[in-house]
Amino acid sequence: MSYNPSIATMIEQLSACLQLNEEDDTLNDWERKFLRSIIKQTPHRDTTRLSIKQVDIIEQMWKRRYA
């Protein structure tokens, strides 16, 4: 059985990738911009206003790195 954290937790974990050196291939430029935008849209871990497409992209990004 696999563990899938909440979207807020996925965003928090992915945001750690933004702290890594820009030369690291952890995130591409588009993903960095997307993630920064998502972080601004989710103050206090409130993910209720994210679209289904945004949530799907977050889940895909998280699964590539942590699943």
C-alpha positions in Angstrom: 0.0 0.0 0.0 1.5 3.4 -1.0 1.2 6.5 1.0 -0.1 9.7 -0.6 0.2 12.8 1.6 -2.2 15.7 1.3 -1.7 18.2 -1.5 -0.5 20.8 1.1 2.2 18.4 2.2 3.2 17.6 -1.3 3.6 21.4 -2.0 5.6 21.8 1.2 7.9 18.9 0.2 8.3 20.2 -3.4 9.0 23.7 -2.1 12.2 22.3 -0.6 13.4 21.6 -4.1 13.3 25.4 -4.7 16.0 25.8 -2.0 18.4 23.6 -3.9 21.0 25.0 -6.2 19.7 26.2 -9.5 22.1 23.9 -11.2 20.3 20.9 -9.7 18.0 19.2 -12.2 15.4 18.5 -9.5 13.0 21.0 -11.1 13.0 22.5 -14.5 12.3 26.2 -15.1 8.6 25.8 -15.8 8.2 23.6 -12.7 10.0 26.2 -10.5 7.7 29.0 -11.8 4.6 26.8 -11.4 5.6 25.9 -7.9 6.3 29.5 -6.8 2.9 30.4 -8.2 1.2 27.6 -6.3 2.9 28.6 -3.0 1.6 32.1 -3.4 -1.9 30.8 -4.0 -1.9 28.6 -1.0 -1.3 30.7 2.1 -1.7 28.8 5.4 -1.8 25.5 3.4 -5.2 26.3 2.1 -5.4 24.3 -1.2 -9.2 24.7 -1.7 -8.9 27.2 -4.5 -6.5 25.1 -6.7 -7.9 23.7 -9.9 -8.1 20.0 -10.6 -5.4 20.5 -13.3 -3.1 22.2 -10.8 -3.6 19.4 -8.3 -2.9 16.8 -11.0 0.4 18.6 -11.9 1.4 18.8 -8.2 0.7 15.1 -7.8 2.7 14.2 -10.9 5.7 16.3 -9.8 5.5 14.8 -6.3 5.3 11.2 -7.6 8.4 11.7 -9.8 10.4 12.8 -6.9 9.1 11.1 -3.8 6.9 8.0 -4.7 
